[in-house]
Amino acid sequence: MAFSSIKQVLAQAGLVSPEQFTEWTKAWRVAVESGSQESLLAFFCRERGLSEETFLQRLGAALGWPYVELPKLSVPPETRGKISTKVAFQYNVLPVRFENGVLQVAVSNPFNTGLLGAIQFGARGPVEFALAPQEEIEKALKKYYGVGAETLDEMQKEEEPLELFVGEDKEITEGDQEASVIKFVNQIIWEAYKDRATDIHFEPAEDELRIRYRIDGILHQTPMPPQLKRFQAALISRIKVMSGMNIAEKRLPQDGRINVRIKGEEIDIRVSTVPTVYGESVSLRLLTRGKIFLTLDKLGFSPQDEQALREIIVKPHGIMLVTGPTGAGKSTTLYACLSTINSVHKRIITIEEPVEYELKGINQIAVRPEIGLTFAVGLRHILRQDPNVIMVGEVRDLETAEIAIRAALTGHLVFSTLHTNDAPSAFTRLIDMGIEPFLVASSVEAVLAQRLVRTICPHCKTEQKVERDYLRRIGFPEAEIETAKFWHGAGCEECRQLGYQGRLAIYELLILSEALRPLILSRAAASTIATRGMELGMRTLRTDGWNKVRQGMTTIEEVLRVTQTEEHLGALVGDKSEGLARA
């Protein structure tokens, strides 16, 4: 299809006048020569001020091509097989229907004459074209073929799957299967980054290699080509090479690290391998350096808690503990606290395992147990470095706890984390470790417990009706039951039909006051400390969760998912699935 006929079609559709076509085409070519990768059609949409969907519908009407809504279609495997995986991915096209010997193929760019010719040649038969937005085609290709399907297609042309060996030193060319392995691993990391994943898991089974992404704290299986299992050894070897591991050692767990740059953003990837029955299982943790620098006002604290926290972190000495399970955002909160008080007048030293994010102006030490640099050893030496503020990655044993408390009692402000379910349990945990109650009572200034809940997708947020009996059963505040409004995400393309997008934290801040010290000295139970704390104004995790539910930030299901039953409140939790009626 020549450009002149396209010009006529666009004019006929009332989309682009002949004069605009000439002017905009020249401007687009200049942009392409300057490095722009925007397609001509996308350029026209932008200049015309129309969405791609509207533009394609009007263009399709003029061309006589149907417009297809790919999310509503189901494409059978025999139809997908009518053109090669390579052609489908290379030209971003999707075969959608095969009827009466004619193949219907969805394309997003009818201006590309090479694309149309390649499809007709690849289909080896009559082809009917349809139009669909580029992003919808890309999502459908991943859904039906799997991530990196075209790369595995190239790798399958080799007789035997490749495995990397120690000492192998060869030049990699584009056609090598080894180059395809590199490309596939890069694609997996790129897809995870685009989906905002924090972890990637390669999990070998008897007949498949499963790849899952953790997005907003929940695991999701990624569509993968069925032939992936055949290349398991090569893929895992590639990841081990990238992270500096010994690829010959497959019997022992290993740890490594990869630094990559995606769109100008540096990403640290922590890699861990463990041997399983069907091969090595590999986990990748993605740490984006730029996204950690949150200030305290961006963390979602209530105004009262934020003010109380700001007063605690400027104290001259004492311990502040942040508690919660792995992945609850403890490190992010501690980094925000350190960033807030960081100045030229304070010497701040941290000891972490590992150093997740580098903070300018702060001295950070990485724990290395293999050479004897443990938390306790590092902390002991930090005290000789004249620090004002110390951050210990985690208090996990008696020795570390004793040194941290001694540091707090000798004029240092200490931040650390502890694995407990709620704030009051931190005191009983320290005493159970072997710390004397009087030392705990005199050194700990505050304990902050936190969890991460998923936030409702703003694009598909709708009101939700909830049965009042259900709210009473889960302990929702009685005074709010009749007036409170609730929301949920209905599911849309923006949130992958999940109804959630992003996360925020819910908090429980317990400040150690004179009224609480006698309870700690008498080794009172955590529930007793919690009850007294609430009388003094402490809001529990679940209470803070309900506040964020009422504000329309998250859902009842999310708060129930991440918080335990508050037995000391007498809350009775029924079946979590009952009582929710969609609006």
C-alpha positions as CSV (number, residue, x, y, z in Angstrom):
1,M,0.0,0.0,0.0
2,A,1.7,3.2,-1.1
3,F,1.9,6.3,1.0
4,S,-0.2,8.2,-1.5
5,S,-3.2,5.8,-1.1
6,I,-2.7,6.1,2.7
7,K,-2.9,9.8,2.4
8,Q,-6.2,9.5,0.6
9,V,-7.6,7.0,3.1
10,L,-6.7,9.3,6.0
11,A,-8.2,12.3,4.3
12,Q,-11.4,10.3,3.5
13,A,-11.7,9.2,7.1
14,G,-11.4,12.9,8.2
15,L,-8.3,12.0,10.3
16,V,-5.4,13.8,8.5
17,S,-5.7,16.4,5.7
18,P,-3.2,16.0,2.7
19,E,-1.4,19.1,3.9
20,Q,-1.1,17.8,7.5
21,F,0.0,14.4,6.1
22,T,2.9,15.9,4.3
23,E,3.9,18.2,7.2
24,W,3.6,15.5,9.9
25,T,5.4,12.8,7.9
26,K,8.4,15.1,7.5
27,A,8.4,15.9,11.2
28,W,8.1,12.2,12.0
29,R,11.1,11.3,9.8
30,V,13.2,14.0,11.5
31,A,12.2,12.6,14.9
32,V,13.2,9.1,13.8
33,E,16.6,10.3,12.5
34,S,17.1,11.9,15.9
35,G,16.6,8.5,17.6
36,S,12.8,8.4,18.2
37,Q,11.2,5.0,18.0
38,E,7.6,6.3,17.7
39,S,5.6,4.8,14.8
40,L,4.0,7.0,12.2
41,L,0.6,6.0,13.3
42,A,1.4,6.9,17.0
43,F,2.8,10.2,15.8
44,F,-0.4,11.0,13.9
45,C,-2.6,10.0,16.9
46,R,-0.6,12.4,19.1
47,E,-0.7,15.3,16.6
48,R,-4.4,14.7,16.0
49,G,-5.1,14.5,19.8
50,L,-7.0,11.2,19.5
51,S,-6.5,7.9,21.3
52,E,-5.1,5.0,19.3
53,E,-8.4,3.1,19.7
54,T,-10.5,5.9,18.2
55,F,-8.0,6.6,15.4
56,L,-7.9,2.9,14.4
57,Q,-11.7,2.5,14.5
58,R,-12.1,5.5,12.1
59,L,-9.2,4.3,9.9
60,G,-10.6,0.8,9.8
61,A,-14.0,2.1,8.6
62,A,-12.3,3.9,5.7
63,L,-10.1,0.9,4.8
64,G,-12.9,-1.6,5.2
65,W,-10.9,-3.4,7.8
66,P,-12.7,-4.6,11.0
67,Y,-11.6,-3.3,14.5
68,V,-11.2,-6.2,16.9
69,E,-11.2,-6.1,20.8
70,L,-8.5,-8.6,21.6
71,P,-9.3,-8.9,25.4
72,K,-12.7,-10.3,24.5
73,L,-11.4,-12.9,22.0
74,S,-10.1,-16.4,22.6
75,V,-7.6,-17.5,19.9
76,P,-7.3,-21.3,19.4
77,P,-3.9,-22.9,19.1
78,E,-4.5,-24.1,15.5
79,T,-5.1,-20.5,14.4
80,R,-1.9,-19.3,16.2
81,G,0.1,-21.8,14.3
82,K,-0.9,-20.4,10.9
83,I,2.0,-17.9,11.1
84,S,5.4,-18.4,12.7
85,T,6.2,-17.2,16.2
86,K,9.0,-15.1,14.8
87,V,6.8,-13.2,12.4
88,A,4.1,-12.7,15.1
89,F,6.6,-11.1,17.5
90,Q,8.8,-9.4,14.9
91,Y,5.9,-7.5,13.4
92,N,3.7,-7.3,16.5
93,V,0.7,-9.1,14.8
94,L,-1.7,-11.7,16.0
95,P,-3.7,-14.3,14.0
96,V,-7.2,-14.1,15.5
97,R,-9.5,-16.2,13.3
98,F,-9.3,-18.9,10.6
99,E,-12.5,-19.4,8.7
100,N,-13.2,-20.8,5.2
101,G,-9.5,-20.9,4.4
102,V,-9.0,-17.2,5.2
103,L,-6.8,-16.1,8.1
104,Q,-7.7,-12.9,9.9
105,V,-4.7,-11.2,11.4
106,A,-4.8,-8.2,13.8
107,V,-2.2,-5.5,13.1
108,S,-1.6,-2.1,14.8
109,N,0.2,-0.3,11.9
110,P,-1.3,-0.6,8.4
111,F,1.3,1.9,7.2
112,N,4.1,-0.7,7.2
113,T,4.0,-2.3,3.8
114,G,6.8,-4.7,4.6
115,L,4.7,-6.0,7.5
116,L,1.7,-6.7,5.4
117,G,3.8,-8.5,2.7
118,A,5.6,-10.6,5.4
119,I,2.3,-11.8,6.9
120,Q,0.9,-12.7,3.5
121,F,4.1,-14.6,2.7
122,G,4.2,-16.3,6.1
123,A,0.6,-17.4,6.1
124,R,0.9,-19.2,2.8
125,G,-2.7,-18.4,2.0
126,P,-5.4,-15.7,1.8
127,V,-5.2,-13.1,4.6
128,E,-7.7,-10.6,5.9
129,F,-6.4,-7.8,8.0
130,A,-8.0,-6.3,11.1
131,L,-6.9,-3.4,13.4
132,A,-6.1,-3.5,17.1
133,P,-4.1,-1.2,19.4
134,Q,-0.4,-2.0,19.6
135,E,-0.4,-2.5,23.4
136,E,-3.3,-5.0,23.2
137,I,-1.5,-7.0,20.6
138,E,1.6,-7.1,22.8
139,K,-0.4,-8.3,25.8
140,A,-2.1,-11.0,23.7
141,L,1.2,-12.3,22.3
142,K,2.5,-12.8,25.8
143,K,-0.8,-14.4,26.9
144,Y,-1.0,-16.9,24.0
145,Y,2.7,-17.6,23.2
146,G,4.4,-16.8,26.5
147,V,7.2,-14.3,27.3
148,G,10.2,-14.8,25.0
149,A,8.5,-17.3,22.8
150,E,10.2,-16.0,19.6
151,T,13.6,-16.4,21.4
152,L,12.9,-20.0,22.3
153,D,11.7,-20.6,18.8
154,E,15.2,-19.7,17.6
155,M,16.8,-21.9,20.2
156,Q,14.7,-24.9,19.2
157,K,16.3,-24.9,15.7
158,E,19.5,-26.3,17.4
159,E,19.6,-30.1,17.6
160,E,20.5,-30.2,21.3
161,P,19.9,-27.5,24.0
162,L,23.1,-25.7,25.0
163,E,24.6,-25.9,28.5
164,L,27.4,-23.5,29.5
165,F,30.6,-25.1,30.9
166,V,33.4,-23.8,33.0
167,G,36.3,-22.5,30.9
168,E,34.2,-22.1,27.8
169,D,35.6,-19.0,26.0
170,K,34.0,-18.3,22.7
171,E,32.9,-15.3,20.8
172,I,29.1,-14.9,20.8
173,T,27.4,-14.1,17.5
174,E,23.8,-13.1,17.0
175,G,23.0,-16.5,15.6
176,D,24.3,-18.5,18.5
177,Q,22.0,-20.3,20.7
178,E,24.0,-18.9,23.6
179,A,23.0,-15.4,22.4
180,S,19.4,-16.5,22.4
181,V,19.7,-17.6,26.0
182,I,21.1,-14.2,27.0
183,K,18.2,-12.5,25.1
184,F,15.6,-14.7,26.8
185,V,16.9,-14.0,30.4
186,N,17.0,-10.3,29.5
187,Q,13.4,-10.5,28.4
188,I,12.3,-12.1,31.6
189,I,14.0,-9.4,33.7
190,W,12.5,-6.6,31.4
191,E,9.0,-8.0,31.7
192,A,9.3,-8.2,35.5
193,Y,10.5,-4.6,35.6
194,K,7.6,-3.5,33.5
195,D,5.1,-5.3,35.7
196,R,6.6,-3.7,38.9
197,A,7.6,-7.2,40.2
198,T,9.9,-7.4,43.2
199,D,10.9,-11.0,42.8
200,I,11.3,-13.5,39.9
201,H,11.2,-17.3,40.8
202,F,12.5,-20.0,38.4
203,E,10.9,-23.2,39.8
204,P,11.8,-26.5,38.1
205,A,9.2,-29.3,38.1
206,E,9.2,-32.8,36.5
207,D,7.7,-31.7,33.2
208,E,8.0,-27.9,33.3
209,L,10.0,-24.9,34.3
210,R,7.6,-22.5,36.1
211,I,8.4,-18.8,36.2
212,R,6.5,-16.6,38.7
213,Y,6.7,-12.9,39.5
214,R,5.8,-11.4,42.8
215,I,3.8,-8.2,42.2
216,D,2.6,-6.1,45.1
217,G,3.4,-8.9,47.5
218,I,1.4,-11.6,45.6
219,L,2.8,-14.3,43.3
220,H,1.6,-14.5,39.7
221,Q,2.5,-17.2,37.2
222,T,3.9,-15.8,34.0
223,P,2.7,-17.4,30.7
224,M,5.7,-19.3,29.3
225,P,6.2,-21.3,26.1
226,P,5.7,-25.0,26.6
227,Q,9.1,-25.9,25.3
228,L,10.9,-23.9,28.1
229,K,11.8,-27.0,30.2
230,R,14.2,-28.2,27.5
231,F,16.4,-25.1,28.0
232,Q,16.3,-25.2,31.8
233,A,20.0,-26.0,32.3
234,A,21.1,-23.2,29.8
235,L,18.9,-20.6,31.4
236,I,20.0,-21.3,35.0
237,S,23.6,-21.4,33.9
238,R,23.3,-18.0,32.2
239,I,21.8,-16.5,35.4
240,K,24.7,-18.0,37.5
241,V,27.3,-16.6,35.0
242,M,25.6,-13.1,35.3
243,S,25.7,-13.2,39.1
244,G,29.3,-14.5,39.4
245,M,28.4,-17.9,40.8
246,N,30.2,-21.2,40.2
247,I,28.2,-22.8,37.4
248,A,29.8,-26.2,37.9
249,E,28.4,-26.4,41.5
250,K,24.9,-27.6,41.4
251,R,24.6,-29.5,44.7
252,L,25.0,-26.5,47.1
253,P,23.0,-23.3,47.5
254,Q,24.7,-20.2,46.2
255,D,24.2,-16.4,46.4
256,G,25.2,-13.7,43.9
257,R,24.4,-10.3,42.6
258,I,23.7,-8.7,39.2
259,N,23.7,-5.0,38.4
260,V,21.7,-4.0,35.3
261,R,20.5,-0.7,33.9
262,I,17.0,-0.4,32.5
263,K,15.9,2.8,30.8
264,G,18.6,4.7,32.6
265,E,17.6,3.3,36.0
266,E,20.1,1.1,37.9
267,I,18.7,-2.1,39.3
268,D,20.4,-4.4,41.8
269,I,19.3,-8.0,41.5
270,R,20.1,-10.3,44.4
271,V,20.3,-13.9,43.2
272,S,19.9,-17.1,45.2
273,T,20.0,-20.7,44.0
274,V,19.0,-23.9,45.9
275,P,19.2,-27.5,44.6
276,T,15.8,-29.2,44.3
277,V,14.7,-32.7,43.1
278,Y,14.3,-31.5,39.5
279,G,17.2,-29.1,39.2
280,E,18.2,-25.8,40.8
281,S,15.5,-23.3,41.9
282,V,16.6,-19.7,41.3
283,S,15.1,-16.6,43.0
284,L,15.9,-13.0,41.9
285,R,15.1,-10.0,44.1
286,L,14.9,-6.8,42.2
287,L,16.0,-3.7,44.1
288,T,15.4,-0.3,42.4
289,R,17.8,2.2,43.8
290,G,15.9,5.3,42.9
291,K,12.5,4.3,44.4
292,I,13.6,4.0,48.0
293,F,14.1,7.6,48.8
294,L,10.6,8.2,50.3
295,T,10.2,10.9,52.9
296,L,8.3,10.2,56.1
297,D,5.2,12.2,54.8
298,K,5.0,9.8,51.8
299,L,4.8,6.6,53.9
300,G,1.1,6.9,54.8
301,F,1.4,7.7,58.5
302,S,-1.6,9.3,60.3
303,P,-0.7,13.0,61.2
304,Q,-0.4,12.0,64.9
305,D,1.8,9.0,64.3
306,E,4.1,11.0,61.9
307,Q,4.5,13.8,64.4
308,A,5.3,11.3,67.2
309,L,7.8,9.5,65.0
310,R,9.5,12.7,64.1
311,E,10.0,13.4,67.8
312,I,11.5,10.0,68.4
313,I,14.0,10.0,65.5
314,V,15.7,13.2,66.8
315,K,16.2,11.9,70.3
316,P,19.9,11.8,71.4
317,H,19.8,8.2,72.4
318,G,17.6,5.1,72.7
319,I,16.4,2.3,70.4
320,M,13.6,2.4,67.9
321,L,12.5,-1.0,66.6
322,V,10.6,-1.7,63.4
323,T,8.8,-5.1,63.4
324,G,7.0,-7.2,60.8
325,P,7.5,-10.2,58.5
326,T,9.9,-10.3,55.5
327,G,8.8,-8.0,52.8
328,A,6.7,-5.7,55.1
329,G,8.7,-2.6,54.1
330,K,10.8,-2.3,57.3
331,S,13.9,-1.3,55.4
332,T,12.1,1.4,53.5
333,T,10.8,2.9,56.7
334,L,14.2,2.9,58.4
335,Y,15.9,4.5,55.3
336,A,13.2,7.2,55.3
337,C,14.0,7.9,59.0
338,L,17.7,8.0,58.3
339,S,17.3,10.3,55.3
340,T,15.1,12.6,57.4
341,I,17.8,13.1,60.1
342,N,20.8,12.9,57.8
343,S,23.0,16.0,58.1
344,V,26.6,17.1,58.1
345,H,26.3,17.4,61.9
346,K,25.5,13.7,62.5
347,R,27.7,10.7,61.9
348,I,25.4,7.8,60.8
349,I,26.7,4.3,60.3
350,T,24.7,1.2,59.3
351,I,25.4,-2.5,59.2
352,E,23.1,-4.5,56.9
353,E,22.7,-7.8,55.2
354,P,23.1,-6.9,52.4
355,V,23.2,-3.1,51.8
356,E,20.0,-2.8,49.8
357,Y,20.2,0.8,48.9
358,E,23.1,3.3,49.0
359,L,22.4,6.5,50.9
360,K,24.6,9.5,50.3
361,G,26.4,10.8,53.4
362,I,25.8,7.6,55.4
363,N,28.5,5.0,56.1
364,Q,27.1,1.6,55.2
365,I,28.7,-1.8,56.1
366,A,27.6,-5.1,54.6
367,V,27.6,-8.2,56.8
368,R,29.9,-11.0,55.6
369,P,29.5,-14.0,57.9
370,E,31.9,-16.2,55.7
371,I,34.8,-14.0,56.9
372,G,33.5,-13.5,60.4
373,L,31.9,-10.0,59.9
374,T,28.6,-10.7,61.7
375,F,26.1,-8.1,63.0
376,A,27.6,-8.4,66.5
377,V,31.2,-8.1,65.4
378,G,30.4,-5.1,63.1
379,L,28.3,-3.4,65.7
380,R,31.1,-3.7,68.3
381,H,33.6,-2.0,65.9
382,I,31.0,0.7,64.9
383,L,30.9,1.9,68.5
384,R,34.6,2.8,68.2
385,Q,33.9,4.9,65.1
386,D,32.3,7.8,67.1
387,P,28.8,7.5,65.6
388,N,25.7,9.5,66.6
389,V,23.2,7.2,64.9
390,I,23.5,3.5,64.3
391,M,21.3,1.3,62.1
392,V,21.5,-2.5,62.6
393,G,19.8,-4.5,59.9
394,E,18.3,-7.0,62.3
395,V,18.5,-8.0,65.9
396,R,18.5,-11.8,65.6
397,D,20.5,-13.0,68.5
398,L,21.4,-12.2,72.1
399,E,24.9,-10.9,71.4
400,T,23.6,-8.3,68.8
401,A,20.7,-7.3,71.1
402,E,23.1,-6.8,74.1
403,I,25.5,-4.6,72.1
404,A,22.6,-2.5,70.6
405,I,21.2,-1.9,74.1
406,R,24.6,-1.0,75.5
407,A,25.0,1.5,72.6
408,A,21.6,3.0,73.3
409,L,22.4,3.4,77.0
410,T,25.8,5.1,76.2
411,G,24.4,7.9,74.2
412,H,23.7,6.6,70.7
413,L,20.4,6.5,68.8
414,V,19.9,3.0,67.4
415,F,17.5,1.8,64.7
416,S,16.9,-1.8,64.0
417,T,14.3,-4.4,62.9
418,L,12.9,-7.4,64.7
419,H,10.6,-10.2,63.5
420,T,7.5,-10.1,65.6
421,N,3.8,-10.0,64.8
422,D,2.9,-6.7,66.5
423,A,4.6,-3.9,68.5
424,P,3.9,-5.1,72.1
425,S,5.5,-8.5,71.3
426,A,8.9,-6.9,70.7
427,F,9.4,-6.4,74.4
428,T,8.6,-10.0,75.2
429,R,10.8,-11.2,72.3
430,L,13.8,-9.2,73.7
431,I,13.3,-10.6,77.2
432,D,12.9,-14.1,75.8
433,M,16.3,-13.6,74.0
434,G,17.9,-13.2,77.4
435,I,17.9,-9.4,77.9
436,E,17.1,-8.2,81.4
437,P,13.7,-6.5,81.6
438,F,15.2,-3.4,83.2
439,L,17.6,-2.9,80.3
440,V,14.7,-3.3,77.8
441,A,12.5,-0.8,79.7
442,S,15.3,1.8,79.9
443,S,16.7,1.6,76.3
444,V,13.7,1.1,74.0
445,E,12.0,4.3,73.0
446,A,9.4,3.1,70.5
447,V,8.3,0.0,68.5
448,L,6.7,0.4,65.1
449,A,4.9,-2.6,63.6
450,Q,3.9,-2.5,60.0
451,R,2.4,-4.5,57.1
452,L,2.0,-3.7,53.4
453,V,-1.5,-3.8,51.9
454,R,-2.3,-3.5,48.2
455,T,-4.0,-0.3,47.1
456,I,-7.2,-0.2,45.0
457,C,-6.5,0.5,41.3
458,P,-7.6,4.1,40.6
459,H,-8.7,3.2,37.1
460,C,-11.4,0.7,38.1
461,K,-12.3,1.8,41.6
462,T,-16.0,1.2,42.3
463,E,-18.1,1.4,45.4
464,Q,-18.8,-1.9,47.3
465,K,-21.7,-2.9,49.5
466,V,-20.8,-4.9,52.6
467,E,-23.2,-6.7,54.9
468,R,-23.4,-5.1,58.4
469,D,-23.4,-8.4,60.2
470,Y,-20.1,-9.3,58.5
471,L,-18.6,-6.0,59.6
472,R,-19.5,-6.7,63.2
473,R,-18.1,-10.2,63.0
474,I,-14.7,-9.0,61.8
475,G,-14.5,-6.3,64.5
476,F,-15.1,-3.2,62.3
477,P,-15.7,-0.2,64.6
478,E,-19.4,-0.3,65.6
479,A,-19.8,3.5,65.5
480,E,-18.8,3.5,61.8
481,I,-20.8,0.5,60.5
482,E,-23.9,2.4,59.4
483,T,-22.1,5.4,57.8
484,A,-18.9,3.9,56.3
485,K,-18.4,3.5,52.5
486,F,-16.3,0.8,50.9
487,W,-14.6,0.5,47.6
488,H,-12.9,-2.2,45.5
489,G,-11.2,-2.6,42.1
490,A,-13.4,-4.1,39.5
491,G,-10.4,-5.1,37.4
492,C,-9.1,-3.5,34.2
493,E,-6.2,-3.6,31.7
494,E,-4.1,-1.1,33.9
495,C,-4.1,-3.5,36.9
496,R,-4.0,-6.8,34.9
497,Q,-7.6,-7.5,36.1
498,L,-6.5,-7.7,39.7
499,G,-8.3,-4.6,41.0
500,Y,-5.1,-3.5,42.9
501,Q,-2.1,-1.3,41.8
502,G,0.7,-0.5,44.2
503,R,1.0,-0.8,48.0
504,L,0.9,1.2,51.1
505,A,1.8,0.4,54.7
506,I,-0.5,0.2,57.8
507,Y,1.2,0.9,61.1
508,E,1.0,0.3,64.9
509,L,3.2,2.7,66.8
510,L,3.8,1.9,70.5
511,I,5.8,4.6,72.4
512,L,7.3,3.5,75.6
513,S,5.9,5.8,78.3
514,E,6.3,5.7,82.1
515,A,2.9,4.0,82.4
516,L,4.2,1.0,80.4
517,R,7.7,0.5,82.0
518,P,6.3,-1.3,85.1
519,L,4.6,-3.9,82.9
520,I,7.9,-4.6,81.1
521,L,9.8,-4.8,84.4
522,S,7.3,-7.4,85.7
523,R,7.5,-9.4,82.4
524,A,3.9,-8.9,81.5
525,A,2.4,-10.7,78.6
526,A,2.3,-9.0,75.2
527,S,-1.6,-8.8,75.3
528,T,-1.4,-7.0,78.7
529,I,1.1,-4.4,77.2
530,A,-1.2,-4.1,74.1
531,T,-4.3,-3.4,76.2
532,R,-2.5,-0.7,78.3
533,G,-1.0,0.7,75.1
534,M,-4.4,1.1,73.5
535,E,-5.7,2.8,76.6
536,L,-2.8,5.3,76.1
537,G,-3.7,6.0,72.5
538,M,-2.0,3.2,70.5
539,R,-3.8,2.3,67.3
540,T,-3.4,-1.3,66.3
541,L,-2.5,-2.5,62.8
542,R,-6.1,-3.5,62.1
543,T,-7.4,-0.1,63.4
544,D,-5.0,1.7,61.1
545,G,-6.1,-0.7,58.3
546,W,-9.8,0.2,58.9
547,N,-8.9,3.9,58.7
548,K,-7.4,3.3,55.3
549,V,-10.4,1.2,54.1
550,R,-12.7,4.1,55.1
551,Q,-10.5,6.5,53.1
552,G,-10.9,4.3,50.0
553,M,-7.2,3.4,49.8
554,T,-7.5,-0.4,50.3
555,T,-10.1,-3.1,50.8
556,I,-11.4,-5.1,53.8
557,E,-10.0,-8.3,52.3
558,E,-6.5,-6.8,52.2
559,V,-6.5,-5.7,55.9
560,L,-7.8,-9.2,56.9
561,R,-5.1,-10.8,54.8
562,V,-2.1,-9.1,56.5
563,T,-3.3,-8.7,60.1
564,Q,-3.9,-11.3,62.7
565,T,-7.0,-11.7,64.9
566,E,-6.7,-9.2,67.8
567,E,-7.6,-11.6,70.5
568,H,-7.1,-9.0,73.2
569,L,-9.8,-6.9,71.6
570,G,-12.2,-9.8,71.5
571,A,-12.7,-9.5,67.7
572,L,-14.3,-12.5,66.2
573,V,-13.2,-13.2,62.6
574,G,-15.6,-15.3,60.6
575,D,-15.2,-16.6,57.1
576,K,-13.3,-13.9,55.1
577,S,-15.2,-14.7,52.0
578,E,-18.7,-14.1,53.4
579,G,-20.6,-10.9,53.3
580,L,-19.0,-9.2,50.4
581,A,-21.5,-8.2,47.8
582,R,-20.1,-6.4,44.7
583,A,-21.8,-3.1,44.0
